Amino acid sequence: MANLKDASLSFIRDRGVRDDLDSRDYFLELGRKILTDVERQIKARQLTAKFAKDWGVVLMCHGFISSHIIDDSDGFNHNRAGLLSAQTRYREPQKRWVARQILGMMQPGRRRLTRKQADACLAEEVAQLELS
């Protein structure tokens, strides 16, 4: 988790953003700095281009910070989904079972099969299992 300059930002749920990409501190400090200028301009009661620009910066900073506070999405969802997906796709036990079956059919004995024959025989057995 990022070390934030302002402790009030620490209640925002961690989104899993890299520390060098986390801009919450920057926008909070920028908004606070511009807010004093905007407050002074409001008291002067003059609508200027600088006031419009500064007001826009305050709104942008507010939007950025509030989106972090209001956002209820799960920033680590993709990590958990990737783990579950990897476990679902893990085929090592099936590969071992197939290899043992093929090796068992290829052992010397009553009937010695080639690798292709063993593959074909195993495919037929698996197909019969699926039908039943």
C-alpha positions, 0 to 999 in steps of 0.5 A: 500500500502506498505511503500517503502524505495525508492520512485522510486518504488512507481510508480509501480502499487500495486499488492495487495501483503501483506506488509510482502511478498512484496520483491521489496525493498529487491531486489532493495537494493540487486541489488544496493549493488552488482552493485558497486562490479560488476562495480569494477570487470568490471573495473578490466577486470578479469572474475572470478567466483565471477563476474559471481555470482554477475552478475547473482544476478544483473540480477535476481534483475533486472528481479524481479523489471522489472517484477513489472514495466512491468506487466500489470495484475490486481492484484485485479481482483480476488477480483472483480471477487469474488464480481461479482460472489457472487452477481450472485449466491445470491439466497435469493430473489428467496428463499423468493419468493418460501417460500411465494408461498409455505406458500400461498398454505398451508393457510387454505381456499378452498384447504389446501395442505401439504408441499410436495403437495405445493412443487409439485404444485409450481414445476409444475407452475415454469415448465409451466412458463419456457416453455412459 
